[in-house]
Amino acid sequence: MLLPVELIDRIFSFLRGDRSALNACSQSHPLLFQLAEPYYYADIVIIVTEDNFAVSSFHENFSKNPHILDYVRTLEIRAHSHLISPPLLTQDSKMLSIISMIPRMTNLTSLKLGDTLLGSSLYNGNDFYATLCNCLQHSSVEQLFFDNFSNVQFSALDNAKNIKKLTLSYCLGLMEEPLSKPPYQLLETLVIRSHPDISLFIGMTSRVANLKSLQLRGLLTMKFNWKGFPELLAAGSNSLTELHIDVGDRMSSSHILLFIQMMRSSRSKYTRFGFHKRQVTTF
């Protein structure tokens, strides 16, 4: 090789995310294979379908080549539950095995779990949450995304010592018993997308002691149950400095006044406040 290894590594860093280009480079020379491998496995997306081919493939690859786990920076597991028949994903031992490998992904910073089906119950099993709870307690994950989850068990996050940002998109929470003591948590940013559910507000109220940023995004209207939201604001009043609300153009003046009233009652000292009212096209 005529080029310095450091320069080639730098070039590969710009190809991160382009798996086809990295794969082509890695096949051209043994040294390029070694240099491209960390970037090839930096961002993993596992699509779960009926045949479970992707799950089996990644499980086999991780098991045979455990050094790959050190390369993973972001991991996304997305199920197509409308194409999957029972048994449920949560009963799949290989999927749970992949999740249990997360603590060994020492450089993993972002974990996204989702489903293409709105309100899917695919991730509802106790085995899944027990495995998730254990892996988050011992992992380096700082950003956690739940997409299309129903009955989110927030208690699974209570010992997640490194999570700084939690995103709940199209989610419903499980009504659990109140915490007897504050969780060990460094959560700084909470993002709730689409119509918030009262269970999300109540579930997160005792878990936002260190919250700095609260973002409600993708709201088409404010005509839904805001019960529990003032308590959530009040719970984070000592640390909350940024509040962002993103709503559609169908929000009435009365709803705006209601929201301002809730802000005043929360006693939070915002240094940044964003209120974005966007045009919504109806078909």
Kinemage of the C-alpha trace (Angstrom):
@kinemage 1
@onewidth
@group {chain A} dominant
@subgroup {mainchain}
@vectorlist {calphas} color= white
{ca met a 1} P 0.000 0.000 0.000
{ca leu a 2} L 1.405 3.367 -1.051
{ca leu a 3} L -0.822 5.492 1.164
{ca pro a 4} L -0.237 5.717 4.941
{ca val a 5} L -2.604 3.583 7.002
{ca glu a 6} L -3.741 6.645 8.954
{ca leu a 7} L -4.820 8.388 5.750
{ca ile a 8} L -6.752 5.357 4.504
{ca asp a 9} L -8.478 5.077 7.870
{ca arg a 10} L -9.403 8.752 7.646
{ca ile a 11} L -10.894 8.231 4.180
{ca phe a 12} L -12.925 5.259 5.413
{ca ser a 13} L -14.310 7.386 8.228
{ca phe a 14} L -16.118 9.491 5.598
{ca leu a 15} L -17.635 6.330 4.115
{ca arg a 16} L -19.279 5.316 7.387
{ca gly a 17} L -22.867 4.454 6.608
{ca asp a 18} L -22.158 3.556 2.990
{ca arg a 19} L -21.960 -0.206 3.458
{ca ser a 20} L -21.824 -1.000 -0.259
{ca ala a 21} L -18.749 1.226 -0.769
{ca leu a 22} L -17.030 -0.160 2.329
{ca asn a 23} L -17.798 -3.711 1.247
{ca ala a 24} L -16.313 -3.076 -2.201
{ca cys a 25} L -13.171 -1.563 -0.684
{ca ser a 26} L -12.717 -4.380 1.814
{ca gln a 27} L -12.728 -6.992 -0.951
{ca ser a 28} L -9.958 -5.319 -2.932
{ca his a 29} L -7.099 -5.879 -0.465
{ca pro a 30} L -6.586 -7.727 2.874
{ca leu a 31} L -5.340 -4.562 4.587
{ca leu a 32} L -8.333 -2.595 3.347
{ca phe a 33} L -10.579 -5.306 4.768
{ca gln a 34} L -9.083 -4.777 8.232
{ca leu a 35} L -9.348 -0.996 7.990
{ca ala a 36} L -12.885 -0.974 6.596
{ca glu a 37} L -14.343 -3.495 9.046
{ca pro a 38} L -14.790 -1.094 12.018
{ca tyr a 39} L -16.721 1.358 9.844
{ca tyr a 40} L -18.708 -1.376 8.094
{ca tyr a 41} L -20.112 -2.525 11.439
{ca ala a 42} L -20.369 0.919 13.064
{ca asp a 43} L -24.072 1.320 12.271
{ca ile a 44} L -26.157 -1.850 12.423
{ca val a 45} L -29.790 -2.090 11.293
{ca ile a 46} L -31.610 -5.388 11.835
{ca ile a 47} L -34.938 -5.735 10.012
{ca val a 48} L -37.113 -8.459 11.530
{ca thr a 49} L -39.436 -10.229 9.101
{ca glu a 50} L -41.327 -13.513 8.973
{ca asp a 51} L -38.339 -15.665 8.054
{ca asn a 52} L -36.126 -14.013 10.721
{ca phe a 53} L -33.225 -14.210 8.270
{ca ala a 54} L -31.590 -10.948 9.424
{ca val a 55} L -31.816 -11.914 13.102
{ca ser a 56} L -30.257 -15.330 12.474
{ca ser a 57} L -27.577 -13.844 10.232
{ca phe a 58} L -26.470 -11.194 12.719
{ca his a 59} L -26.682 -13.598 15.644
{ca glu a 60} L -24.412 -16.072 13.849
{ca asn a 61} L -21.982 -13.348 12.769
{ca phe a 62} L -21.741 -11.813 16.265
{ca ser a 63} L -21.308 -15.236 17.864
{ca lys a 64} L -18.538 -16.341 15.496
{ca asn a 65} L -16.798 -12.945 15.416
{ca pro a 66} L -17.249 -11.356 18.874
{ca his a 67} L -14.638 -8.669 18.113
{ca ile a 68} L -17.251 -7.051 15.827
{ca leu a 69} L -19.223 -6.039 18.921
{ca asp a 70} L -16.535 -3.447 19.716
{ca tyr a 71} L -17.161 -1.702 16.384
{ca val a 72} L -20.895 -1.070 16.812
{ca arg a 73} L -21.785 2.587 17.504
{ca thr a 74} L -25.495 2.595 16.688
{ca leu a 75} L -27.927 -0.325 16.692
{ca glu a 76} L -31.457 -0.293 15.308
{ca ile a 77} L -33.831 -3.225 15.507
{ca arg a 78} L -36.989 -2.684 13.465
{ca ala a 79} L -39.751 -5.276 13.252
{ca his a 80} L -42.369 -5.590 10.548
{ca ser a 81} L -44.948 -7.080 12.885
{ca his a 82} L -47.738 -6.975 10.290
{ca leu a 83} L -45.714 -9.565 8.368
{ca ile a 84} L -44.876 -11.710 11.398
{ca ser a 85} L -47.122 -14.444 12.744
{ca pro a 86} L -46.855 -15.882 16.274
{ca pro a 87} L -44.693 -16.673 18.172
{ca leu a 88} L -44.049 -13.078 19.065
{ca leu a 89} L -40.679 -11.442 18.654
{ca thr a 90} L -40.218 -11.351 22.414
{ca gln a 91} L -40.207 -15.137 22.479
{ca asp a 92} L -37.422 -15.372 19.888
{ca ser a 93} L -34.313 -16.554 21.705
{ca lys a 94} L -31.958 -15.254 19.018
{ca met a 95} L -33.426 -11.746 19.206
{ca leu a 96} L -33.142 -11.716 22.995
{ca ser a 97} L -29.624 -13.052 22.638
{ca ile a 98} L -28.688 -10.104 20.390
{ca ile a 99} L -30.139 -7.658 22.919
{ca ser a 100} L -28.220 -9.413 25.700
{ca met a 101} L -25.018 -8.788 23.714
{ca ile a 102} L -25.471 -5.011 24.001
{ca pro a 103} L -23.331 -4.640 27.172
{ca arg a 104} L -20.459 -6.164 25.190
{ca met a 105} L -20.842 -3.432 22.552
{ca thr a 106} L -18.494 -1.180 24.483
{ca asn a 107} L -18.700 1.714 22.020
{ca leu a 108} L -22.456 1.624 21.450
{ca thr a 109} L -24.020 5.044 22.089
{ca ser a 110} L -27.422 4.814 20.371
{ca leu a 111} L -30.085 2.088 20.537
{ca lys a 112} L -33.345 2.262 18.580
{ca leu a 113} L -36.106 -0.315 18.944
{ca gly a 114} L -39.175 0.008 16.797
{ca asp a 115} L -41.962 -1.466 14.759
{ca thr a 116} L -43.606 -0.443 11.509
{ca leu a 117} L -47.048 -1.119 12.993
{ca leu a 118} L -48.551 1.679 15.072
{ca gly a 119} L -49.308 0.562 18.612
{ca ser a 120} L -47.663 -2.799 18.108
{ca ser a 121} L -47.531 -5.112 21.122
{ca leu a 122} L -44.565 -7.021 19.730
{ca tyr a 123} L -42.164 -5.816 22.436
{ca asn a 124} L -44.532 -6.321 25.354
{ca gly a 125} L -43.185 -9.546 26.833
{ca asn a 126} L -41.688 -9.686 30.325
{ca asp a 127} L -38.686 -11.606 28.966
{ca phe a 128} L -37.935 -8.738 26.604
{ca tyr a 129} L -38.085 -6.061 29.322
{ca ala a 130} L -36.071 -8.167 31.764
{ca thr a 131} L -33.360 -8.588 29.121
{ca leu a 132} L -33.518 -4.910 28.182
{ca cys a 133} L -33.295 -3.813 31.820
{ca asn a 134} L -30.203 -5.915 32.407
{ca cys a 135} L -28.449 -4.777 29.236
{ca leu a 136} L -29.131 -1.063 29.824
{ca gln a 137} L -27.794 -1.337 33.358
{ca his a 138} L -24.429 -2.506 32.055
{ca ser a 139} L -24.202 -0.760 28.682
{ca ser a 140} L -22.742 2.520 27.419
{ca val a 141} L -25.923 3.541 25.546
{ca glu a 142} L -26.582 7.289 25.863
{ca gln a 143} L -29.491 7.641 23.433
{ca leu a 144} L -32.514 5.330 23.519
{ca phe a 145} L -35.386 5.408 21.013
{ca phe a 146} L -38.719 3.591 21.340
{ca asp a 147} L -40.897 3.705 18.209
{ca asn a 148} L -44.478 2.382 18.059
{ca phe a 149} L -44.325 0.774 21.503
{ca ser a 150} L -47.424 0.009 23.525
{ca asn a 151} L -47.264 -0.489 27.304
{ca val a 152} L -43.723 0.811 27.759
{ca gln a 153} L -42.359 -0.437 31.090
{ca phe a 154} L -40.456 2.622 32.334
{ca ser a 155} L -39.143 0.635 35.284
{ca ala a 156} L -36.808 -1.109 32.821
{ca leu a 157} L -34.969 2.219 32.464
{ca asp a 158} L -34.505 2.979 36.147
{ca asn a 159} L -31.007 1.503 36.375
{ca ala a 160} L -29.862 2.711 32.957
{ca lys a 161} L -26.943 4.722 34.264
{ca asn a 162} L -25.750 6.265 31.013
{ca ile a 163} L -28.905 7.233 29.122
{ca lys a 164} L -28.990 10.983 28.517
{ca lys a 165} L -31.655 11.174 25.811
{ca leu a 166} L -34.925 9.225 25.573
{ca thr a 167} L -37.222 9.474 22.539
{ca leu a 168} L -40.760 8.059 22.673
{ca ser a 169} L -42.416 8.049 19.257
{ca tyr a 170} L -46.017 6.879 18.917
{ca cys a 171} L -45.793 5.142 22.287
{ca leu a 172} L -48.139 4.240 25.093
{ca gly a 173} L -46.911 3.697 28.642
{ca leu a 174} L -47.798 1.019 31.146
{ca met a 175} L -49.429 2.367 34.313
{ca glu a 176} L -46.990 1.165 36.977
{ca glu a 177} L -46.737 1.587 40.739
{ca pro a 178} L -45.097 4.882 41.846
{ca leu a 179} L -41.386 4.702 42.629
{ca ser a 180} L -40.428 4.336 46.264
{ca lys a 181} L -37.125 6.091 45.565
{ca pro a 182} L -35.733 8.141 42.665
{ca pro a 183} L -34.086 6.045 39.932
{ca tyr a 184} L -30.369 6.272 39.278
{ca gln a 185} L -30.662 8.169 36.042
{ca leu a 186} L -28.849 10.939 34.179
{ca leu a 187} L -31.631 11.621 31.687
{ca glu a 188} L -31.153 15.127 30.276
{ca thr a 189} L -33.417 15.164 27.207
{ca leu a 190} L -36.912 13.743 26.779
{ca val a 191} L -38.512 13.786 23.320
{ca ile a 192} L -42.149 12.740 22.848
{ca arg a 193} L -43.382 12.484 19.266
{ca ser a 194} L -46.974 12.416 18.016
{ca his a 195} L -49.898 12.633 20.438
{ca pro a 196} L -48.617 12.265 24.014
{ca asp a 197} L -50.506 9.847 26.205
{ca ile a 198} L -51.253 10.505 29.875
{ca ser a 199} L -49.364 7.297 30.707
{ca leu a 200} L -46.176 8.829 29.260
{ca phe a 201} L -46.494 11.957 31.411
{ca ile a 202} L -47.233 9.971 34.575
{ca gly a 203} L -44.595 7.339 33.830
{ca met a 204} L -41.840 9.923 33.360
{ca thr a 205} L -42.803 12.333 36.170
{ca ser a 206} L -40.677 10.551 38.793
{ca arg a 207} L -37.787 10.116 36.352
{ca val a 208} L -36.964 13.671 35.262
{ca ala a 209} L -35.093 15.043 38.289
{ca asn a 210} L -32.120 15.981 36.089
{ca leu a 211} L -34.042 16.798 32.905
{ca lys a 212} L -32.729 19.813 30.971
{ca ser a 213} L -34.694 19.620 27.727
{ca leu a 214} L -38.312 18.579 27.114
{ca gln a 215} L -39.472 18.362 23.509
{ca leu a 216} L -42.972 17.586 22.249
{ca arg a 217} L -42.738 17.136 18.495
{ca gly a 218} L -45.039 16.266 15.625
{ca leu a 219} L -48.273 17.258 17.387
{ca leu a 220} L -51.046 17.841 14.843
{ca thr a 221} L -53.317 19.379 17.459
{ca met a 222} L -53.480 19.920 21.193
{ca lys a 223} L -56.926 18.342 21.487
{ca phe a 224} L -55.878 15.450 23.663
{ca asn a 225} L -55.602 14.694 27.364
{ca trp a 226} L -52.926 16.904 28.988
{ca lys a 227} L -53.552 15.490 32.437
{ca gly a 228} L -50.222 14.739 34.054
{ca phe a 229} L -48.278 17.254 31.944
{ca pro a 230} L -48.193 20.050 34.586
{ca glu a 231} L -46.872 17.516 37.116
{ca leu a 232} L -44.161 16.480 34.635
{ca leu a 233} L -43.095 20.104 34.191
{ca ala a 234} L -43.099 20.663 37.930
{ca ala a 235} L -41.009 17.536 38.557
{ca gly a 236} L -38.284 18.882 36.285
{ca ser a 237} L -38.575 22.493 37.423
{ca asn a 238} L -35.213 22.532 39.235
{ca ser a 239} L -33.206 21.551 36.161
{ca leu a 240} L -35.371 22.118 33.063
{ca thr a 241} L -33.998 24.936 30.889
{ca glu a 242} L -35.347 24.124 27.416
{ca leu a 243} L -38.912 23.470 26.331
{ca his a 244} L -39.874 22.920 22.700
{ca ile a 245} L -43.404 22.408 21.392
{ca asp a 246} L -44.011 21.522 17.744
{ca val a 247} L -47.712 21.576 16.797
{ca gly a 248} L -49.863 21.810 13.699
{ca asp a 249} L -51.756 24.863 12.484
{ca arg a 250} L -55.052 23.634 13.957
{ca met a 251} L -54.097 24.721 17.462
{ca ser a 252} L -56.608 27.252 18.773
{ca ser a 253} L -55.932 30.345 20.900
{ca ser a 254} L -57.614 28.699 23.882
{ca his a 255} L -55.155 25.822 23.712
{ca ile a 256} L -52.235 28.256 23.565
{ca leu a 257} L -53.516 30.047 26.691
{ca leu a 258} L -53.967 26.699 28.437
{ca phe a 259} L -50.404 25.753 27.631
{ca ile a 260} L -49.011 29.095 28.903
{ca gln a 261} L -50.974 28.557 32.113
{ca met a 262} L -49.380 25.140 32.574
{ca met a 263} L -45.940 26.647 32.010
{ca arg a 264} L -46.467 29.272 34.717
{ca ser a 265} L -47.676 26.685 37.222
{ca ser a 266} L -44.585 24.524 36.643
{ca arg a 267} L -42.209 27.167 38.121
{ca ser a 268} L -39.493 26.142 35.615
{ca lys a 269} L -36.881 28.729 34.698
{ca tyr a 270} L -36.530 28.334 30.956
{ca thr a 271} L -33.520 29.853 29.242
{ca arg a 272} L -34.724 28.491 25.895
{ca phe a 273} L -38.324 28.152 24.775
{ca gly a 274} L -39.400 27.163 21.282
{ca phe a 275} L -42.936 27.047 20.000
{ca his a 276} L -43.199 25.979 16.369
{ca lys a 277} L -46.570 26.090 14.659
{ca arg a 278} L -46.315 24.406 11.296
{ca gln a 279} L -48.619 24.135 8.305
{ca val a 280} L -50.324 20.762 8.093
{ca thr a 281} L -51.648 19.506 4.758
{ca thr a 282} L -54.791 17.388 4.965
{ca phe a 283} L -55.567 14.893 2.207
